[in-house]
Amino acid sequence: MAKAFASQGDMEEKKISFTQVGEGLYAFTAEGDPNTGVIIGDDSVMIVEAQATPRLARKVIECVRSVTDKPISHLVLTHYHAVRVLGASAYGAREIIMTDTTRAQVVERGQEDWDSEFGRFPRLFQGHEEIPGLTWPTTTFKDKMTVYLGSRKVEIMHLGRAHTAGDAVIYVPDQNVMFTGDIVEYHSACYCGDGHLADWPSTLDAIRAYDLDAIAPGRGDALVGREMVNAALDNTADFVTSTFKPALKVAARGGTLKETWDAIRAECDPKFADYAIYEHCLPFNVGRAYDEARGIDTPRIWTAERDQQMWNDLQGD
């Protein structure tokens, strides 16, 4: 019997953690589900990542209200994926920030991504009826912008392509803490289906250069302390490289997608098979790695139909 498509079989509620990663800085995590960051300023709060629905966003807001009653003024979206952005309306933020590239990706593929991810993650989209539509920014930037939450300086930057072409990171200098979105994961598979695998390691190096005291990653536990930070950076780089190098070898000899699947599994299964959403991500990772290895620079748009075809081609009996 074929495996349940993507995460359709994963309907068990996850345990939520709300971890302090610095003074006035928190990571909302839930056992491998998408994380959200919280930055408390003098008079208001910045949220990093919106969650998939207003229902899930309200769980974040409940945690925020356990530590501050300051209003939520800013919402930063590190990339365009539906599980990260469609809960935005719940926060009532006056500013919604993303990179220029991410906004362009919402235009180009936002609806297709919503439809695709809705089929992949039914549990995360419970309460989807409340979603008012695609999430659009009020503010965009190319390389870097600075927001002051009173006296607290927050730097929002594009350090390079990785998980998507438009990834943003959010750095809080006074605590030397960074919110990385899905550029960095902890004991969770990297989703590479819209990624740039050749560029990803150098973007990780750009993050490493900050010599951070803590990272709130895209998925998995908060990373507190330099030892944990560096271990996660190493591990994420290993995951991406272990996915891409086998694809390069297969593509160089004119091999097939199925041969790429077999080669990537042989490399990644022994190291990463127990990671959160590993089996979910694998067909999409293989598809993108095979494309990029053959010189396709811009990731092809995933649709609900393409998702199912890819899954059946690679995961079926």
C-alpha positions as CSV (number, residue, x, y, z in Angstrom):
1,M,0.0,0.0,0.0
2,A,1.3,3.5,-0.9
3,K,2.2,5.9,1.8
4,A,-0.3,8.6,2.7
5,F,0.4,11.7,0.5
6,A,2.8,14.2,2.1
7,S,1.4,14.9,5.6
8,Q,-2.1,13.8,5.1
9,G,-1.6,11.0,7.6
10,D,-0.2,13.4,10.3
11,M,-3.3,14.6,12.1
12,E,-2.0,14.4,15.7
13,E,-1.8,17.7,17.6
14,K,1.7,18.8,18.4
15,K,3.0,20.0,21.8
16,I,3.6,23.8,21.7
17,S,6.7,25.3,23.3
18,F,7.4,29.0,23.9
19,T,11.1,29.4,24.5
20,Q,13.0,32.6,25.5
21,V,16.0,33.0,23.1
22,G,17.1,36.4,24.4
23,E,15.8,39.3,26.5
24,G,12.3,40.0,25.1
25,L,12.8,37.4,22.3
26,Y,10.9,34.2,22.0
27,A,10.4,31.2,19.7
28,F,7.0,29.5,19.3
29,T,7.7,25.9,18.3
30,A,5.6,22.8,17.9
31,E,7.5,19.5,17.4
32,G,8.5,20.2,13.8
33,D,5.6,22.3,12.7
34,P,6.3,25.8,11.4
35,N,7.8,28.1,14.0
36,T,7.0,31.7,14.8
37,G,9.3,34.3,16.3
38,V,8.4,37.1,18.8
39,I,10.4,40.3,19.3
40,I,9.2,42.6,22.1
41,G,10.2,46.3,21.7
42,D,9.7,49.3,24.0
43,D,6.1,49.9,22.9
44,S,5.1,47.1,20.5
45,V,5.8,43.6,19.3
46,M,7.2,42.2,16.0
47,I,6.1,38.8,14.9
48,V,8.2,36.7,12.5
49,E,6.1,34.2,10.5
50,A,2.3,34.2,10.6
51,Q,1.4,30.5,10.7
52,A,-0.9,28.8,8.2
53,T,-4.3,30.1,9.5
54,P,-5.7,32.7,11.8
55,R,-6.6,29.8,14.1
56,L,-3.0,28.8,14.5
57,A,-2.0,32.5,14.7
58,R,-4.2,32.9,17.7
59,K,-2.2,30.2,19.5
60,V,0.9,32.3,19.0
61,I,-1.0,35.4,20.2
62,E,-2.0,33.6,23.3
63,C,1.6,32.8,24.1
64,V,2.6,36.5,23.3
65,R,0.0,37.6,25.8
66,S,1.5,35.4,28.5
67,V,4.6,37.7,28.4
68,T,3.4,41.1,27.2
69,D,0.3,43.2,26.6
70,K,2.0,45.5,24.1
71,P,0.3,45.7,20.7
72,I,1.6,43.8,17.7
73,S,2.8,46.4,15.2
74,H,4.9,44.5,12.7
75,L,4.8,41.1,11.0
76,V,7.8,39.9,9.0
77,L,7.4,37.1,6.5
78,T,10.7,35.3,5.7
79,H,9.3,33.8,2.4
80,Y,6.0,33.2,0.6
81,H,5.0,29.7,1.6
82,A,1.3,29.3,2.6
83,V,2.0,27.6,5.9
84,R,4.0,30.7,6.9
85,V,1.8,33.6,5.7
86,L,-1.9,32.8,5.5
87,G,-2.5,33.4,9.2
88,A,-1.4,37.1,8.9
89,S,-4.8,38.7,9.3
90,A,-5.1,37.6,13.0
91,Y,-2.3,39.8,14.2
92,G,-3.7,43.2,13.1
93,A,-0.2,44.4,12.4
94,R,0.1,47.8,10.7
95,E,3.2,46.7,8.8
96,I,3.7,43.5,6.9
97,I,7.3,43.1,5.6
98,M,8.9,40.9,3.0
99,T,11.6,41.1,0.4
100,D,10.9,42.4,-3.1
101,T,11.6,38.9,-4.4
102,T,9.1,37.3,-2.0
103,R,6.4,39.7,-3.0
104,A,7.1,38.9,-6.7
105,Q,6.8,35.2,-5.8
106,V,3.4,35.8,-4.2
107,V,2.3,37.3,-7.5
108,E,3.8,34.6,-9.6
109,R,2.9,31.5,-7.5
110,G,1.1,32.4,-4.3
111,Q,-2.2,30.9,-5.2
112,E,-0.7,27.7,-6.6
113,D,1.4,27.3,-3.5
114,W,-1.7,27.8,-1.3
115,D,-3.6,25.1,-3.2
116,S,-0.6,22.8,-3.1
117,E,0.2,23.2,0.6
118,F,-3.5,22.8,1.5
119,G,-3.4,19.3,0.0
120,R,-0.1,18.5,1.7
121,F,-0.9,19.7,5.3
122,P,-4.6,19.2,6.2
123,R,-4.0,19.5,9.9
124,L,-2.3,22.9,9.6
125,F,-5.1,24.2,7.5
126,Q,-8.0,23.4,9.9
127,G,-10.0,26.6,10.1
128,H,-8.9,27.7,6.7
129,E,-12.3,29.2,6.1
130,E,-11.2,32.3,8.0
131,I,-8.3,33.0,5.6
132,P,-9.3,36.2,3.8
133,G,-7.0,35.7,0.8
134,L,-3.3,35.9,-0.2
135,T,-1.1,37.8,2.2
136,W,0.4,41.0,0.7
137,P,3.1,43.2,2.3
138,T,2.8,46.8,3.1
139,T,6.6,47.2,2.9
140,T,9.2,45.5,0.9
141,F,13.0,45.8,0.6
142,K,15.8,44.5,-1.6
143,D,18.8,43.7,0.6
144,K,18.4,45.2,4.1
145,M,16.1,47.4,6.1
146,T,16.0,48.5,9.7
147,V,13.0,48.8,12.0
148,Y,13.2,50.4,15.4
149,L,10.8,49.1,18.1
150,G,11.4,52.1,20.3
151,S,15.1,51.8,21.1
152,R,15.3,48.2,20.0
153,K,17.0,47.9,16.6
154,V,15.9,45.1,14.3
155,E,17.7,44.4,11.1
156,I,15.8,42.5,8.3
157,M,18.1,41.2,5.6
158,H,18.3,39.1,2.5
159,L,21.7,37.2,2.9
160,G,21.3,35.0,-0.2
161,R,19.1,32.4,-1.8
162,A,18.5,29.2,0.1
163,H,15.0,27.8,1.0
164,T,13.6,30.2,-1.6
165,A,15.0,33.0,-3.8
166,G,13.7,35.7,-1.5
167,D,14.5,34.5,2.0
168,A,14.8,37.1,4.8
169,V,16.5,36.8,8.2
170,I,15.8,39.0,11.2
171,Y,18.7,40.0,13.4
172,V,18.4,41.6,16.9
173,P,21.9,43.1,17.6
174,D,21.4,43.8,21.3
175,Q,21.0,40.1,22.0
176,N,23.0,38.7,19.0
177,V,20.0,36.6,18.1
178,M,18.7,35.7,14.6
179,F,15.3,34.4,13.3
180,T,16.3,32.5,10.2
181,G,13.1,31.1,8.8
182,D,13.6,27.8,6.9
183,I,17.2,28.5,6.0
184,V,18.1,26.7,9.2
185,E,16.2,23.7,10.7
186,Y,16.8,21.6,13.8
187,H,16.1,17.9,13.6
188,S,13.6,18.6,10.9
189,A,14.0,17.9,7.2
190,C,14.8,20.9,5.0
191,Y,12.1,21.5,2.4
192,C,14.1,22.1,-0.8
193,G,11.3,22.0,-3.3
194,D,11.5,25.7,-4.0
195,G,15.1,26.0,-3.0
196,H,18.5,26.9,-4.5
197,L,20.7,24.1,-3.3
198,A,23.9,25.3,-4.8
199,D,23.6,28.7,-3.0
200,W,22.2,27.4,0.3
201,P,25.5,26.6,2.0
202,S,27.0,30.0,1.3
203,T,23.9,31.6,2.8
204,L,24.4,29.5,5.9
205,D,28.0,30.7,6.0
206,A,26.7,34.3,5.9
207,I,24.6,33.5,9.0
208,R,27.5,31.7,10.7
209,A,29.6,34.8,10.3
210,Y,27.4,36.6,12.9
211,D,28.7,34.2,15.6
212,L,25.2,34.1,17.1
213,D,24.2,33.4,20.6
214,A,20.9,32.0,19.6
215,I,18.8,31.2,16.5
216,A,15.1,30.7,16.2
217,P,15.0,28.2,13.2
218,G,12.2,27.5,10.8
219,R,11.3,24.2,12.3
220,G,12.5,22.4,15.4
221,D,13.6,23.5,18.9
222,A,15.1,27.0,19.6
223,L,18.8,27.0,19.3
224,V,20.3,28.6,22.4
225,G,24.1,28.8,22.9
226,R,26.8,28.8,20.2
227,E,27.4,25.1,20.4
228,M,23.8,24.3,19.5
229,V,23.7,27.1,16.9
230,N,26.8,25.8,15.1
231,A,25.7,22.2,15.2
232,A,22.4,23.2,13.6
233,L,24.2,25.2,10.9
234,D,26.5,22.2,10.2
235,N,23.6,19.8,10.1
236,T,21.5,21.9,7.8
237,A,24.4,22.3,5.4
238,D,24.9,18.5,5.5
239,F,21.3,17.9,4.7
240,V,21.3,20.2,1.7
241,T,24.6,18.9,0.4
242,S,23.6,15.3,0.9
243,T,20.5,16.1,-1.2
244,F,22.2,17.9,-4.0
245,K,25.5,16.1,-4.6
246,P,23.8,12.8,-5.6
247,A,21.5,14.6,-8.0
248,L,24.5,16.3,-9.6
249,K,26.2,12.9,-10.2
250,V,23.0,11.4,-11.7
251,A,22.4,14.4,-13.9
252,A,26.0,14.4,-15.1
253,R,25.6,10.9,-16.6
254,G,22.1,11.7,-18.0
255,G,20.3,9.7,-15.4
256,T,16.6,9.7,-14.6
257,L,14.5,11.2,-11.8
258,K,13.9,7.8,-10.3
259,E,17.6,7.2,-10.3
260,T,18.0,10.5,-8.5
261,W,15.5,9.4,-5.9
262,D,17.4,6.2,-5.3
263,A,20.7,8.0,-5.0
264,I,19.4,10.7,-2.6
265,R,17.7,8.1,-0.4
266,A,20.9,6.1,-0.2
267,E,22.8,9.2,1.0
268,C,20.1,10.8,3.2
269,D,18.2,7.9,4.8
270,P,21.0,6.8,7.1
271,K,21.4,10.3,8.5
272,F,18.0,11.9,8.4
273,A,15.2,9.3,8.1
274,D,14.0,10.1,11.7
275,Y,13.7,13.8,11.1
276,A,10.4,15.6,11.2
277,I,8.6,15.7,7.8
278,Y,11.5,13.8,6.1
279,E,9.2,11.5,4.0
280,H,6.9,14.4,3.3
281,C,9.7,16.5,1.9
282,L,11.7,13.9,0.0
283,P,9.8,13.7,-3.3
284,F,9.7,17.5,-3.6
285,N,13.4,17.7,-2.7
286,V,14.4,15.1,-5.2
287,G,12.3,16.9,-7.9
288,R,14.0,20.2,-7.3
289,A,17.5,18.8,-6.9
290,Y,17.1,16.9,-10.2
291,D,16.0,20.1,-11.9
292,E,18.7,22.3,-10.5
293,A,21.3,19.7,-11.3
294,R,20.2,19.9,-14.9
295,G,20.5,23.7,-15.0
296,I,17.0,24.8,-14.2
297,D,17.7,27.9,-12.0
298,T,14.2,29.0,-11.2
299,P,12.2,26.4,-9.3
300,R,9.2,25.1,-11.3
301,I,5.8,26.0,-9.7
302,W,4.3,23.3,-7.6
303,T,0.6,22.8,-8.2
304,A,-1.8,20.3,-6.5
305,E,-1.8,18.2,-9.6
306,R,2.1,18.3,-10.0
307,D,2.4,17.4,-6.3
308,Q,0.3,14.2,-6.7
309,Q,2.1,13.2,-9.9
310,M,5.5,13.6,-8.3
311,W,4.4,11.6,-5.3
312,N,2.9,8.8,-7.4
313,D,6.0,8.6,-9.6
314,L,8.4,8.4,-6.7
315,Q,6.6,7.2,-3.6
316,G,4.0,4.8,-5.0
317,D,4.3,1.0,-5.1
